[in-house]
Amino acid sequence: MKQKVNSKIMVKRLCLLTIIFISSFNHSIAQSNFVPNPSFEKYAVCPNSVMTPPMFWYSPSNYGMSYCNVCSANPQLGVPYNTFGYNYQYPHTGNGYVGIHIINQPGADMRNYIQIKLKDSLRKSKNYYAEFYVACSNDRKLKCNNVSMLLSNTAVYVDTANFPFGVLPANAQVYNYGNPIITDTMNWVKVSSIYKAQGGEQYISLGNFKDDAHTSYITSQPNGYDGASIMIDDVSVIPLDSFCLKADAGKDTAITLGDSVFIGSYINGLDSVKWFNGNTVIDSTRPGFWVHPTVSTSYVLQQTVNGCFSADTVVVTVGTVPLKMLDFTAMYQPVLS
């Protein structure tokens, strides 16, 4: 009996230590984030007008931003429902997020951005992991690429004297691999990249830094406002020597024979990856790609980031197409006696 009690105590202690370790790890990552108010939870005044920003964040143009929070009594800025884009969207985490236009009437080159000063400047040649989450607004006709983050040594501003709503001309460093068009209006999409600092970067800006002529976009729905807008949440810039960026081969999935599926991730800047099918290397250049196996297949991703090696496996199960009866004819034939 005593042995059973001791076993239960040991299990409880082990579980407690595991919880403490995970909590400490997550706390360490949060402490390492150079972005103040990364989830837009802090505010001096609950947003009740469109130009009310969350704490520490501001707009580098006259176009402003839409700060949406659970606390707001203004229907334009509430959560989950708000009339910025007539959205119904919960935050990625917490109670708030920010909305900006990344195309406004194609050909007009109208944008807005958000910007913040980091807690500390970046060190030359040191590697950082930068990410933020976006979701597309519901009532905009367009969806586009160039959703990105700019890191700069000084604050940057749109030429508001000549064009108050114009493009902020800069080469953003953080965007998804391949710079794809982001279309999801239901789920939060991660935009992420590994960044090697030039040294002295202490500001980040988020938005679309290319003009309309150099932005790829699609019409995703026939009705709505003629533009593209996104909501932003959970912004991070984290030194890569403070944690291990684990390999992400994607989620196990099942497809029908003849279909394709995306495996891996869109993390940009991974320069040491290997994809295996069994013992065969099938790719060493991309964090993720589309596959169309004809039989159930396991894919293994191995990567080394900032000296940290990790691996992950994804299984794609292939099924056959079920038979579907399109039509049939029944005929009665009497049995002759």
LINDABEL-V505397 format. One record per residue. RES is the residue in one small letter. OMEGA is omega in whole degrees, -180 to 180 (NA if undefined). D_CENTER is the distance of its C-alpha to the mean C-alpha in Angstrom with 1 decimal. Layout:
# LINDABEL-V505397
res:RES omega:OMEGA d_center:D_CENTER
res:RES omega:OMEGA d_center:D_CENTER
This chain:
# LINDABEL-V505397
res:m omega:-180 d_center:52.1
res:k omega:-180 d_center:51.4
res:q omega:179 d_center:49.4
res:k omega:179 d_center:47.2
res:v omega:179 d_center:46.6
res:n omega:179 d_center:45.7
res:s omega:179 d_center:43.2
res:k omega:179 d_center:41.5
res:i omega:-180 d_center:41.4
res:m omega:179 d_center:39.9
res:v omega:179 d_center:37.1
res:k omega:179 d_center:36.3
res:r omega:180 d_center:36.3
res:l omega:178 d_center:34.0
res:c omega:-180 d_center:31.5
res:l omega:179 d_center:31.8
res:l omega:178 d_center:31.3
res:t omega:179 d_center:28.2
res:i omega:180 d_center:26.7
res:i omega:-179 d_center:27.8
res:f omega:-179 d_center:26.2
res:i omega:180 d_center:22.8
res:s omega:180 d_center:23.1
res:s omega:180 d_center:24.2
res:f omega:180 d_center:21.5
res:n omega:179 d_center:18.7
res:h omega:179 d_center:20.9
res:s omega:179 d_center:21.3
res:i omega:179 d_center:17.6
res:a omega:179 d_center:17.4
res:q omega:-178 d_center:20.6
res:s omega:-179 d_center:19.3
res:n omega:-178 d_center:16.5
res:f omega:-175 d_center:18.0
res:v omega:174 d_center:16.2
res:p omega:177 d_center:18.6
res:n omega:-172 d_center:17.5
res:p omega:-177 d_center:13.8
res:s omega:176 d_center:13.3
res:f omega:-179 d_center:15.9
res:e omega:-175 d_center:18.4
res:k omega:177 d_center:21.3
res:y omega:175 d_center:23.4
res:a omega:178 d_center:26.9
res:v omega:176 d_center:27.5
res:c omega:-173 d_center:25.8
res:p omega:176 d_center:24.3
res:n omega:172 d_center:27.1
res:s omega:-173 d_center:26.9
res:v omega:-175 d_center:24.2
res:m omega:179 d_center:24.7
res:t omega:-178 d_center:24.4
res:p omega:170 d_center:21.6
res:p omega:-177 d_center:20.3
res:m omega:176 d_center:22.1
res:f omega:180 d_center:21.7
res:w omega:177 d_center:19.4
res:y omega:179 d_center:21.2
res:s omega:177 d_center:21.1
res:p omega:177 d_center:22.6
res:s omega:179 d_center:24.1
res:n omega:-173 d_center:26.2
res:y omega:174 d_center:23.7
res:g omega:-178 d_center:22.1
res:m omega:173 d_center:19.2
res:s omega:178 d_center:19.0
res:y omega:-177 d_center:18.5
res:c omega:-178 d_center:18.4
res:n omega:179 d_center:19.7
res:v omega:-175 d_center:21.6
res:c omega:-171 d_center:24.6
res:s omega:174 d_center:25.1
res:a omega:179 d_center:28.1
res:n omega:-177 d_center:27.2
res:p omega:177 d_center:26.0
res:q omega:-168 d_center:23.9
res:l omega:-179 d_center:21.8
res:g omega:176 d_center:21.8
res:v omega:10 d_center:19.4
res:p omega:-178 d_center:18.7
res:y omega:173 d_center:20.8
res:n omega:-177 d_center:21.0
res:t omega:164 d_center:22.6
res:f omega:-177 d_center:20.0
res:g omega:-178 d_center:19.3
res:y omega:-173 d_center:21.1
res:n omega:164 d_center:18.0
res:y omega:-173 d_center:18.1
res:q omega:172 d_center:14.8
res:y omega:177 d_center:14.7
res:p omega:174 d_center:12.6
res:h omega:169 d_center:9.8
res:t omega:174 d_center:12.6
res:g omega:-172 d_center:16.0
res:n omega:-174 d_center:17.6
res:g omega:171 d_center:16.0
res:y omega:-179 d_center:13.4
res:v omega:177 d_center:14.1
res:g omega:177 d_center:14.5
res:i omega:174 d_center:15.3
res:h omega:177 d_center:16.8
res:i omega:163 d_center:15.6
res:i omega:178 d_center:18.6
res:n omega:-176 d_center:21.7
res:q omega:-175 d_center:24.6
res:p omega:-178 d_center:24.2
res:g omega:-179 d_center:26.7
res:a omega:-180 d_center:26.8
res:d omega:179 d_center:24.1
res:m omega:-176 d_center:23.1
res:r omega:157 d_center:20.0
res:n omega:-170 d_center:19.0
res:y omega:168 d_center:17.0
res:i omega:-174 d_center:16.4
res:q omega:179 d_center:17.8
res:i omega:174 d_center:18.8
res:k omega:-178 d_center:21.1
res:l omega:179 d_center:20.0
res:k omega:-180 d_center:22.2
res:d omega:178 d_center:23.6
res:s omega:-178 d_center:23.7
res:l omega:-178 d_center:22.3
res:r omega:-176 d_center:25.0
res:k omega:176 d_center:26.1
res:s omega:177 d_center:25.1
res:k omega:-178 d_center:23.0
res:n omega:180 d_center:19.6
res:y omega:174 d_center:16.6
res:y omega:-179 d_center:13.0
res:a omega:178 d_center:10.6
res:e omega:169 d_center:7.0
res:f omega:-177 d_center:5.5
res:y omega:-180 d_center:3.7
res:v omega:171 d_center:5.4
res:a omega:-178 d_center:8.1
res:c omega:178 d_center:11.0
res:s omega:-169 d_center:14.4
res:n omega:-169 d_center:17.1
res:d omega:178 d_center:20.1
res:r omega:-178 d_center:19.1
res:k omega:-169 d_center:20.7
res:l omega:169 d_center:18.4
res:k omega:-172 d_center:14.9
res:c omega:175 d_center:14.3
res:n omega:180 d_center:12.7
res:n omega:173 d_center:12.9
res:v omega:-165 d_center:9.8
res:s omega:178 d_center:10.4
res:m omega:176 d_center:11.8
res:l omega:172 d_center:15.5
res:l omega:-175 d_center:17.4
res:s omega:-180 d_center:21.1
res:n omega:180 d_center:24.4
res:t omega:175 d_center:25.4
res:a omega:-180 d_center:24.0
res:v omega:-175 d_center:23.7
res:y omega:172 d_center:24.8
res:v omega:177 d_center:25.3
res:d omega:-173 d_center:28.9
res:t omega:180 d_center:29.5
res:a omega:-177 d_center:33.3
res:n omega:-177 d_center:33.2
res:f omega:-170 d_center:30.1
res:p omega:-177 d_center:28.4
res:f omega:-170 d_center:25.4
res:g omega:-180 d_center:24.9
res:v omega:174 d_center:22.4
res:l omega:-173 d_center:21.8
res:p omega:-180 d_center:23.0
res:a omega:178 d_center:21.2
res:n omega:-180 d_center:19.4
res:a omega:-177 d_center:15.9
res:q omega:-175 d_center:15.1
res:v omega:176 d_center:11.3
res:y omega:-178 d_center:9.5
res:n omega:179 d_center:8.4
res:y omega:-179 d_center:11.6
res:g omega:180 d_center:13.9
res:n omega:-176 d_center:12.2
res:p omega:171 d_center:11.8
res:i omega:180 d_center:12.3
res:i omega:-172 d_center:9.5
res:t omega:-170 d_center:11.6
res:d omega:176 d_center:10.4
res:t omega:-177 d_center:12.3
res:m omega:-174 d_center:12.4
res:n omega:175 d_center:9.3
res:w omega:-178 d_center:6.0
res:v omega:-180 d_center:3.3
res:k omega:171 d_center:1.1
res:v omega:-171 d_center:3.8
res:s omega:-179 d_center:6.7
res:s omega:170 d_center:10.4
res:i omega:-175 d_center:13.8
res:y omega:175 d_center:16.1
res:k omega:-172 d_center:19.9
res:a omega:172 d_center:21.3
res:q omega:179 d_center:24.2
res:g omega:176 d_center:25.5
res:g omega:179 d_center:25.7
res:e omega:-179 d_center:22.2
res:q omega:176 d_center:21.9
res:y omega:169 d_center:19.9
res:i omega:176 d_center:16.3
res:s omega:-178 d_center:15.7
res:l omega:179 d_center:12.7
res:g omega:177 d_center:13.3
res:n omega:-173 d_center:14.9
res:f omega:177 d_center:17.6
res:k omega:177 d_center:19.4
res:d omega:-175 d_center:22.1
res:d omega:-179 d_center:22.2
res:a omega:-179 d_center:24.4
res:h omega:175 d_center:21.7
res:t omega:177 d_center:18.8
res:s omega:179 d_center:18.4
res:y omega:178 d_center:18.1
res:i omega:172 d_center:19.3
res:t omega:-174 d_center:21.1
res:s omega:179 d_center:19.3
res:q omega:-173 d_center:22.0
res:p omega:-175 d_center:25.6
res:n omega:178 d_center:25.7
res:g omega:-179 d_center:24.1
res:y omega:-176 d_center:23.6
res:d omega:-180 d_center:23.6
res:g omega:178 d_center:20.3
res:a omega:180 d_center:16.5
res:s omega:178 d_center:14.7
res:i omega:167 d_center:11.3
res:m omega:-174 d_center:10.7
res:i omega:177 d_center:8.9
res:d omega:172 d_center:8.9
res:d omega:-178 d_center:9.1
res:v omega:-176 d_center:9.6
res:s omega:165 d_center:11.1
res:v omega:-169 d_center:13.6
res:i omega:175 d_center:15.5
res:p omega:-177 d_center:18.5
res:l omega:177 d_center:18.3
res:d omega:179 d_center:21.8
res:s omega:178 d_center:20.9
res:f omega:179 d_center:19.2
res:c omega:177 d_center:18.8
res:l omega:-173 d_center:15.5
res:k omega:175 d_center:16.3
res:a omega:-180 d_center:16.3
res:d omega:-180 d_center:14.0
res:a omega:-179 d_center:16.0
res:g omega:-178 d_center:14.2
res:k omega:173 d_center:15.9
res:d omega:-176 d_center:19.5
res:t omega:177 d_center:20.3
res:a omega:179 d_center:23.4
res:i omega:174 d_center:24.2
res:t omega:179 d_center:27.4
res:l omega:-178 d_center:29.5
res:g omega:179 d_center:28.7
res:d omega:176 d_center:25.0
res:s omega:178 d_center:22.0
res:v omega:178 d_center:18.7
res:f omega:175 d_center:15.7
res:i omega:180 d_center:15.8
res:g omega:-177 d_center:13.8
res:s omega:178 d_center:10.3
res:y omega:-179 d_center:9.0
res:i omega:-178 d_center:9.5
res:n omega:174 d_center:11.8
res:g omega:175 d_center:15.1
res:l omega:-175 d_center:16.2
res:d omega:178 d_center:19.9
res:s omega:-180 d_center:21.6
res:v omega:173 d_center:20.6
res:k omega:176 d_center:22.9
res:w omega:-179 d_center:22.6
res:f omega:165 d_center:25.7
res:n omega:-169 d_center:27.3
res:g omega:178 d_center:30.2
res:n omega:-176 d_center:31.7
res:t omega:174 d_center:30.7
res:v omega:-178 d_center:27.9
res:i omega:177 d_center:26.2
res:d omega:178 d_center:23.6
res:s omega:-176 d_center:23.1
res:t omega:-169 d_center:20.9
res:r omega:176 d_center:17.5
res:p omega:180 d_center:14.6
res:g omega:-179 d_center:14.6
res:f omega:180 d_center:16.7
res:w omega:176 d_center:18.6
res:v omega:177 d_center:21.7
res:h omega:180 d_center:24.6
res:p omega:178 d_center:26.9
res:t omega:174 d_center:30.2
res:v omega:179 d_center:30.7
res:s omega:-170 d_center:28.6
res:t omega:172 d_center:27.0
res:s omega:177 d_center:25.4
res:y omega:-179 d_center:23.1
res:v omega:176 d_center:22.8
res:l omega:172 d_center:20.3
res:q omega:180 d_center:21.8
res:q omega:173 d_center:20.4
res:t omega:-178 d_center:21.6
res:v omega:178 d_center:19.5
res:n omega:178 d_center:21.6
res:g omega:-179 d_center:24.4
res:c omega:178 d_center:22.6
res:f omega:175 d_center:23.2
res:s omega:-180 d_center:21.4
res:a omega:179 d_center:21.4
res:d omega:-177 d_center:19.9
res:t omega:174 d_center:21.3
res:v omega:-179 d_center:20.1
res:v omega:176 d_center:22.9
res:v omega:-180 d_center:23.1
res:t omega:-178 d_center:26.0
res:v omega:177 d_center:27.9
res:g omega:178 d_center:30.2
res:t omega:179 d_center:32.9
res:v omega:179 d_center:32.9
res:p omega:177 d_center:34.9
res:l omega:179 d_center:38.2
res:k omega:-179 d_center:38.3
res:m omega:-178 d_center:41.8
res:l omega:-177 d_center:41.9
res:d omega:173 d_center:45.6
res:f omega:179 d_center:48.8
res:t omega:178 d_center:52.5
res:a omega:-180 d_center:55.0
res:m omega:178 d_center:58.7
res:y omega:177 d_center:61.5
res:q omega:-178 d_center:64.3
res:p omega:178 d_center:67.4
res:v omega:-179 d_center:69.0
res:l omega:179 d_center:72.5
res:s omega:NA d_center:75.1
